[in-house]
């Protein structure tokens, strides 16, 4: 059948009698989810029955700016606006999203209903209700999705934010793995926890390390399912590579404990196969590591006098990185800017201040040889601290650190802080965004000039960030082996960095007072991102893209996000969620659905 005929069939199915059973597997041309106002939308009595099952944790979530839409100059509106750049506040709102949308792609929308899940039983009840009533289900933990996958209009929101338990283990063995798995130190985390909660428990309190996300307010479950990178991934690998066991509710409403010994295919798929596509994670157990002695940072900006001088600077830095920094000690990023400046914001592990300074001597000595060409910013620093203090919010507060911002709400946990460098992401409205993994082969001596030329050429269109901790070339063999046993695109194993090109502006949440149209500038910026990425893709034509930090409009998303793993992921999806209850934009199996996830058409 032609697709036009399929869509006509979908419209016809929406008016079938209420008792008529629909199933995409049964051979119907289309399966259509229900919306408010449809004849099969659940009755008030059915919603009340769900509310009883989840101990009253069912609500009709208001839009994030509902108070401002009602009374623009009211106290409630002012209170919302005051916290709109606080990521903890946004995460605490049922309709909150950490970014405020993407030009031409998606806009935040409140769900029709939301279940605030406090237990696995609540998740099971919500999944069963959504499946039986044919609802569009949305799963949200931290709400950090750039792709807008944690919200949708006319949906039922399954919200795991209240599930924040954390438990440490000295000798963890996976369920059913006795004799097949060596006991190891681990931490079990409920799905709604944020990485700041976990770092406080594991590192600050217990003196261990767990590989998680660099952004402190990202949800644990979402990061693991996307693969997950932190500042020190060049030493410890991806966050998904550290997953030992997971508790997950699949589309049939079954609560499963999965690991390498039980449901190994599903376990593998959850490690990087993308959030919201395969099930709802309720609990995760992650390997912990010996905490290194020190964590440190290097911060500075270098401004070149001419285009030619900037080209020489970038090429020199590429060589310095290849020779001195592409190893387990170093992570984070540099920004190659269109104004001929190189902004360095890197971190290190297991190096004290003197050792870190020694590493950088050759590069800074080279700069000093060309004082007329390159100016080093006065705000430069190289410093290390005891690793146990890295996420210690109170220790940083006491020494007057400005690197962290505190949640200033009266009832906020004293440990709830976020990195000041992540502030621009909070509430951001994206104009354009893309990423690609740059292969380590570009760091070889014959290729460095070509790499530097492409980076500079790309920066003429838009600033280019190189995130070294998001490529595993240079990492230890055990970290690479663990990442290889995940669903993440194998490109990450051979990449020295993830290049990210992005543009946007401040918050543009629906209902925000004083918004003015920015369509023209947004279009220009989106085109600039596209042109910059084309310059990089010319030297890395087969590069993959990181699913969580990628282009919403990527037409080759299956290959870009998962490469050779996609066929296996799709097979897991068809086994554990054959009805397609779990849908997200450009998620596994989403090619079978309409863009909004409401209509599933039969394969032609």
N, C-alpha and C positions, 0 to 999 in steps of 0.2 A: 504493500500500500504506500501511496505517497504521503509525505508529512502533512500536507494540507488536509487530506482525508482523515488522517489520525486526529488532527485538531478538531475537525467537525465531529468525529466520534466522541471526543472528550466532552464537548459541549452537550451532546445528546445524553451522555451518561449521567450528567448532573441532575437530570429531571426524572431518573428512574424511581420506582416506588421505594419507600424507606426500608423495606425488608429485603430488597434485592441484594444478594451478596456479590461484591466486586473483588476481583483478584487479578493482578497483572499476570500472575503465574498461570491462572486458569484459561488464559488465551484471549481475554478482552483486549481491545485495541488500546485502551487507556485506563488508567486508574486516577481518580480525582479526589484530592483531599477536600474537606469541607471548610467553609469560612463562616464567620458570624452572619446570620441571616439565611443561610442555606437550610433547606428542610431537615437535613440530617445533623445540623449543629446540635450538640448536647443540650438537653433541657436543663432548667434550673435544678430540678431534682437530681439529675445525673451529676451536675457540678457539685451539689451539696454532698452527694455520696462520696465523691473524690475528696472533698474537704475533710470528711470524717476519717477517711483512710489515712490522711497525712496530718492528722492532729490539728486541723484548722489552718494549716500553712498554705492555703490557697487564697490568692488575692487577684484583684484587677489592678495591674501596675499602672500608675500614672506616667505620662511622658516626663522626661527629665526636667524640662522647663515648664511643666504644667502650671506651677505657681505664678510664673511670669506671664503666661498666656491669660490667666484669670485676672490678676491684678499686677500690672507691670511695675508699679511703684510701691508695691506692698512689702512688708517685712519678710514674708516667706520667699519672695523673689530675690530680695537682697541677700538673704542667707544662702540661697542656692548659688547665686552669682559669686559670692565670696569664696565658695569652696570649689568652683568649677575647674580650677587648676590643681586640685588635690586628688591624686590618683586613688587614694584610699576612699575618699568620699564617693567618687564615681563608681568604684567597685561595690560600694555598699548600697547603691540604688538599683532596684530591679531593672530599670530601663537605662542604666548608665552604660556607656561605652567609653573606652579609653581614648579613642579618636572619634571625632565628630562627623566622620563621613569621608567620602572620596568623590571628587568631582566626576559626574557622569556615570558613577558606579553604584553607590548605595548611600542611603540616608538613614540615620538611627530612627527606629520605630518601636513603640511599645507593643508588647505582646497582648493578646486579648485576655489571657490569664497567666498567672505564674504560680509555680509551686516552689516554695523555699524549702529545699530538702535538708533534713537534719540527720538522715540515716539512709542506709541502703534500702530499707523497706519503703521509704518515701520515694526513692528513685524507681524501684520496681513498680509501685502503684502508679506512678506518673507515666512510665513507659507503657504499661498495659493499657491505661486509659487512652493514651494517644493512639496506640495501635488499633484498639477496638473501635474507637470513635472516628478514626481516619482523620486525625488532626496533623497539622504541620507542627512538628516538635522542634524546639530550639534548645540547645544545651549551652549553659554559660557557667563559667567558674570565675576567672579573673576579668573577662570581658575585654581582653587586649587585642582581639582580632582586627588586623588592618583590613581584612577582606569583608568585614561585616558579618561573619558567620555566626556570631552569638546573639543576633537579634533578627526579628522578622515580624512584619505586621500580620495580624490575624492568626497568630501562632499560640501554642502553649509553651511557656518557658519553663524548662527544668533547670533550676538554679541551685548549684551546689555550694554557694558561698558560705553557708553556716557550718559546713562540714570541715573542721579545721584541726582535728586531733593529730598529735605527733607523738610517736613512741620510738625509743631507741632500743637496739638489740646488739648484744655483744657477739652472739653466735647464731645468726639466722640461717635456717634451712628452709627452702621452699616447700610448700605443701605437696606431699607425694614424692619429694626428691631425696628422702633419706637414703644415703649410700651413693647417690648420683650427683650430689652437690656438696662441696666442701663448706662448712660453716664459715660465715664471715660477718663482720660488723656491718650493720645496716640501720636504716631508719624507715619506719612506716608512716605514711602521711595520708591524711584524708584529702579528698579531691578538691575541697574548697580552699585549702591553705595556699598562702602566697610564699614566694621564695624567701622573703624577709623573715617570715615566721620560722622557716626551716633553718636558715642560716643562724638565726639566734639560738635555736635549740641545739643544733649540731656543732657549730663552730664556737660561738661565744660562750655557751654554757658547758658543752661537753668536750671541747677541744678536738673535734674531728672535722673532716671536710666532706661535703657531698657536692657532686657536680650538678649545678642547677643553672638558672638564668642570670644574666648580668643585670637585668632590670629587676629591682627588688619587689615590685608590685605585680609581676606576672604570676598567673595561677600555675600551680605545680602540674596539674593534670594536662592542661593545654600545652604546656611547653614540652612535656615528655612525648605527647602524641605528635608533635610537629618535628621532633628530633632533638632540638634544644641545645643552645650554646650559652656558655657563660664566659666570664672574663678569662678563666683559666682552662678553657677547653683544649688548648694546645698541649696541656699536660695530662688532663684527665678524660679527654674525649667528649662525646656528646652526652647530654643528660639521658637520652633514651638508652645509650649503651650501658648505663648503670642500673637500669631497671632489672630487678630480680623477680618480682611477682606483682601481679595486679588483680584487683577485684573489679569486675566489670559486669554491667547489666546489658545483655544483648537484646536484639529486637523482639525476641520471643518472651521477654520479661524474666529470663533466667539469670540469677546472680551466679557468676562463675568466678572461680579463683584460677587464674591462668599463669603459667610459668613455662620453663623449658621442658617440664615433665608432664604438664597437663594443658591441653589445647595449645600446643606449641606454635601452630600457624597463626592463631589469633594473637597470641602473645607477641610474636614477631611483628605482626601488622600494627599493633598498638604502639610499637617503638618507632615512631616516625611516619606512620601511615596517614596522619592528619587527624585533628580533633573533630568530633561531631559526626564521623562517617561510619564508625564500626560498632559503637556502643557507648555507654556512659561509664566512665571510670569513677569508682567510689573510693578506692584505696590503692595506694602504690607503695611498694617497698623498694628502696634504692640502696645500693652499695655505698658505704662510707669509707673514707681513706684517712691515712695518717695526715694530720694537719702540718704543712710545712712550717719552717721557722718564721718566714717573713712573706708578706705581700707588700708590693711597692708600686710606685707610679712614676711616669716621666711625662711632663707637660711643658710644651713650648710651641711657639709659632715662628716660622721663618718666612720673611718676605723678600722676594727677589726683585731686583731693579728693572729687569727687562724680560721679555718672553724667552729669549735665548738663555739667559741666566737661569730662569725657572726650569727650562728643559734640562739644563745641566744639574740643577739641584735634585729634580725628581729622579734622574738617572743615577745620581750618586746615592740617593737614599735607597733606591731599589737594590743596588749592589750591596750597600751596608746591611740592608735587611736580609738578603740572601746569605751573606757571609757571617752575620753576627746575631741575628734575631729570629731566624726561622728555626726555632727549637722549642722544647717544652717550657722554657723559662718565660717566654714573652707572649703577650696577648693584647687584645683591644685594637685600636685603630689609628689611622691618619686620615686627614681630609685634604684632598687636593682641590684647591679653590681656583675659581676663574680669575681672581685678582692677583694671581701669581704668588700665592702663599701656601705653605705647607703647615697644617696644624697637626701636631703630634700629641696624642692622648693615649699612652700605652701603659700597660701594667706588667708586673713581673711577679714571679713566685720563686721562693727559695733562694733569693738573693738579698743580702743586706745593702744598705745605702752605698757603701764603698764599692762593693762588687758591681752593683748596677751602674754606678758612675763610671767605673773602669770600662765596662762594655761600650759605653757611649763616647769615650774619649776620641777614638779615631774619627767619628763623624763630626764632632764639634771642632776638632783640630782642623779638619778639612774646611769647615765654614770659616774659621778664623784666618785661613789663607786667602779668602776672597771677601774682605770687608766691604768693598765697593759694590759687590754684586748681591750680597745676602745680609739681611739685618735680622738678628735673633731678638725675639721679644724679651722685654725685661721680666715678664711674668713667666719665668722658667723654673722648673724644679725637678729634682731627682731625689726621691726619698722612699724608704721602706719602714715598715712598722711590724711589730709582732703580729703574725697572721691571726691570732685569736682576737685582736682588736679591730680587724677589718670591718666587720659588721656590728661592732659594739656601739650602738647609738649613743648610750650615755657617756661612754669614754670620749667619743668624738665631741659630744656637747660640752663636756668639761674642759677640753682643750681648745674650744672655740673654733672647731673645724667648720668651714663653709662648704664642704664637699657634699653634705647631706642636708636635706630639707625635712623638717618634722611635721607630722600631722598635728595641726594646732587645734583640733576640736577638743572640747573639754573631756570627752569620754574616750579619747584615743589612747591606744596602748603606747607606752613610752618607747617601745621598740619600733614603732611604725614610722619609718623614715624612707626617703627615696633619694637616689643620687641626683645632685643638682644638674648634672649633665644630661639627665633624662627629662628635665622639665619641659623642654620644647615639644616633646612627644605627647604631653598630657592635653587632651582635648584637641589635638591638631586636626586640621581639615586638609586632607591630602589632595594635591593637584595631579601628581604623577609619582610613580614608584616602580623601581625595577631592581633586580639583583642578578648576578651571575657569579658562579665559582670560577676563579682564574686558576688554571693549572700551574703546578710548580715548575713545569717545563719552561715557563716564561721567565723564570729566575736564572736560567743558565746563562753564562756569559754571552753567547751569541744572540740571545733573545732579549737581553735587558734593554737595549736601545729601542727595540720595537715596542716593548712594554711601556717604557717611559713615554715614548711618542704618542701611544694610544691614550695613556692617562692624561697627558697634557691636552691632546686634541679633544678628549671628552670633556675636560674641565672648561673648555671654551663655550660649551653649551650649558653645563650645570656642574655643580660641585660633585666630586666623586669620593666616597668613603671606601677605604680598604679595611675590612674587619678581619684581622689576621687570625683571631681566635675562632672564626667560623669556617676555617679551612684546616684540615688535619695534616697536611704535609708538614713534616718536621716533628710530629707527635710521637710518643713512644709506641712500640709495636703492639703492646697490650691495649692501648687506647684505640688504635686503628682497628685491631681485631674485633673489639667490642662494637665499634661503630659499623663494621662490615656486617655484623649479625643483626642489623636493624633494617627497616624499610626505607631509610633515608637514601636519596639519590647517591649512588656510588661515586659521583663526581666529587663529593666532599672529601673522599679519601685521598685524592690526588691534588686537591686545591691548596694553595698557600694562603688564600684569602677569599672572602666573599665581597665582591664589589657591590656597593649599594649607591644608587642614584635616586634622590627623592627631593620633591619640592612640595610646599604647602603653605598654610597660614595658620593663624590662631583659631580658636573654637568657632564653629558655625553650627552649633546644635539647633535643631528646629525650635522655634519659639524664642531664640535669644534676641533680646531687644537691640535695636539699632543696626541690624545686619543690612549691608548694602551689597548689590550684585558684584561679583568678581569674575564673571564668566570669561571675559576676554583675557585677563591675566592668567587665569587658571588654564585656559587652552594653550597659551604661549608656554607656560611652565611645563605642562604635560608634554608638549612637543619637544621642549628642550631636553627632558628626561629621555624621550625616545631617541633623539639624535645622539645624546651622550652614550647611551647604551649601545647604539649601533657602532660607534667607534670601538668600544670594547669587544663587542661580539665579532668584529672583524678579525681580532687576534685570538679569539676563543669561540669559534663558530658552533661547537657542540657542547658548550658549557651548560650545566644545569642551573636551576634557580631554587632558592630556599623557600619552601612552601609558606612559611609564616611572614616572610619579608619579600614579597614578589609582586609582579604586575597583575592586577585584577583582570586585565584584558588579554592575558597570555593565551593565545589560541592553541598552542602546543603544550598545555599545562601538564598533561599526563607524562609526557617525556621529560619536560623541564623539571617537574617536582620529584619524580620518582624513577625516571630512566627505565632501566631493564627490570625494575621491581614491580612495575605497574600491573602486569598480567597476573602475578601472584597475589597482589593486593586485591584485585578485582575478584579473583576466585575466593578469597577469604570473605569478602563482602557478600558475595552471592550465597555462601554457605551460612553465614551467621545473621545476615539481614536481607533475605531474598525479597522481602516486600519493600525494601528501601525506606524504612521508617526514618533512618538517620540520613539527612541531606544537608550538605553545605555547598556553597559556591565553589566549584572546581575541587570538590572532594571526590573520593573514590566512588565510582558509580553514578556521579551526578550527570554524566552525559545522557542518561536515560530520562532525564526530567526537564521540565520547563525551567526557565531561569529562576523563578521564584520558588521552585520546589513543590508546586501544588498539583502538577499534572505529569503523570508518568505514561509515556507512550510505548507501545510494543515495538520491539526491534524490527526494522524493515528488512 
